[in-house]
Amino acid sequence: MDKLDQFLDNLQEEIYDEAREAMGEKGFDRWRNPQFAGKMENPDAHGRVLGTCGDTMEIFFKFEDNRVKEGSYMTDGCASSGVSGSFAVELTLGKTPEELADITGEDVLKTIGKLPEEEKHCAFLAAQTIQDALTDYMNSAK
């Protein structure tokens, strides 16, 4: 069993090294220690977007004094979708609806620091989901 354990440990380290290289240290850490993940009960806003890649992302907000007090996300996608959703929610905390409207995929990418070229669309999916949640909030405020 020792050889199997050693093989699995080496394989795990190889996977971690590849992920760290692909996402950078900040993205890797968020992948290993997700924040803001999960469905929010009774949100003031909810966005749900199906990306061109087939990943679905959802973002939930609670507002207080016209600012995002709490946020969370869910995705059925890859690690880059999860990391993008997490950092996207982080970007929204404390922001007004007007400030949310300005958040772009480039902002999410900049916050993460690094994603593989073929997965950068995940940051744009997260930003699009923020905008969908903002639309939901503005429509419900009318």
C-alpha positions in Angstrom: 0.0 0.0 0.0 3.0 2.3 0.5 3.8 2.5 -3.2 0.1 3.3 -4.0 0.1 6.0 -1.4 3.3 7.5 -2.7 2.0 7.4 -6.3 -1.2 9.1 -5.2 0.7 11.7 -3.2 3.0 12.4 -6.2 0.0 12.6 -8.6 -1.8 15.1 -6.3 1.3 17.3 -6.1 1.6 17.2 -9.9 -2.1 18.3 -10.2 -1.5 21.1 -7.7 1.6 22.2 -9.5 -0.2 22.3 -12.9 -3.1 24.2 -11.3 -0.8 26.7 -9.6 0.9 27.3 -12.9 -2.3 27.7 -14.8 -4.1 30.0 -12.3 -1.3 31.7 -10.4 -0.9 31.5 -6.7 -4.0 33.7 -5.9 -6.3 31.7 -8.2 -4.9 28.4 -6.9 -5.4 29.4 -3.3 -9.1 30.4 -4.0 -9.6 27.1 -5.9 -8.4 25.2 -2.8 -10.2 27.5 -0.4 -13.4 28.6 -2.1 -15.2 31.7 -0.7 -18.7 32.9 -1.3 -19.8 29.5 -2.7 -23.4 28.3 -2.3 -27.0 29.2 -2.9 -28.2 32.1 -0.9 -31.7 31.9 0.7 -34.0 34.8 0.0 -31.7 37.0 -2.1 -32.6 40.5 -3.2 -31.1 39.7 -6.6 -30.3 36.5 -8.5 -28.6 36.1 -11.9 -28.2 33.0 -13.9 -26.3 32.7 -17.1 -25.5 29.8 -19.3 -22.1 30.4 -20.9 -21.1 29.6 -24.5 -18.8 26.9 -23.0 -21.8 25.1 -21.4 -21.0 26.2 -17.8 -23.9 27.7 -15.9 -23.2 30.4 -13.2 -25.5 31.9 -10.7 -24.9 34.9 -8.5 -27.0 36.0 -5.5 -27.0 39.3 -3.7 -28.5 40.8 -0.6 -28.5 44.6 -0.4 -28.5 47.0 2.5 -28.6 50.8 2.2 -28.4 50.3 -1.6 -25.1 48.4 -1.4 -24.2 44.7 -1.7 -24.1 43.4 1.8 -23.7 39.7 0.9 -23.1 37.8 -2.2 -22.6 34.2 -3.2 -22.3 32.1 -6.4 -22.8 28.6 -7.8 -21.5 27.0 -10.9 -21.6 23.6 -12.5 -18.4 24.5 -14.4 -14.7 23.9 -14.2 -12.2 25.2 -11.6 -11.8 28.5 -13.5 -15.5 29.1 -13.4 -15.5 28.6 -9.6 -12.5 30.8 -9.1 -14.1 33.5 -11.4 -17.4 33.3 -9.5 -15.7 33.7 -6.2 -13.6 36.7 -7.2 -16.5 38.2 -9.0 -18.6 38.1 -5.8 -15.7 39.6 -3.8 -15.6 42.5 -6.3 -19.2 43.3 -5.7 -19.2 43.6 -1.9 -20.0 47.1 -0.6 -20.8 48.3 -4.1 -23.9 50.3 -5.3 -25.9 49.2 -8.3 -24.2 51.9 -10.3 -20.8 50.5 -9.4 -21.9 46.9 -10.2 -22.9 48.1 -13.7 -19.2 48.9 -14.3 -17.8 45.5 -13.4 -16.3 43.7 -16.5 -14.7 40.4 -17.3 -11.4 42.3 -17.4 -11.9 43.4 -13.8 -12.6 39.8 -12.7 -9.5 38.6 -14.6 -7.3 41.4 -13.1 -8.5 40.4 -9.6 -7.7 36.7 -10.2 -4.4 37.6 -11.7 -4.1 34.7 -14.2 -6.2 32.1 -16.0 -5.3 29.9 -18.9 -6.1 31.6 -22.2 -8.7 29.0 -23.1 -10.5 29.6 -19.8 -10.5 33.4 -19.6 -14.1 33.3 -20.8 -15.0 32.2 -17.3 -14.2 35.6 -15.9 -16.5 37.2 -18.5 -19.2 34.7 -17.7 -19.0 35.8 -14.0 -19.2 39.5 -15.0 -22.2 38.7 -17.2 -23.9 36.9 -14.3 -23.3 40.0 -12.1 -25.1 42.1 -14.7 -27.9 39.6 -14.9 -28.3 39.8 -11.1 -28.2 43.6 -11.2 -31.0 43.6 -13.9 -33.0 41.3 -11.6 -32.5 43.7 -8.7 -33.3 46.8 -10.7 -36.5 45.2 -12.1 -37.6 44.2 -8.6 -37.0 47.7 -7.3 -39.5 49.2 -9.7 
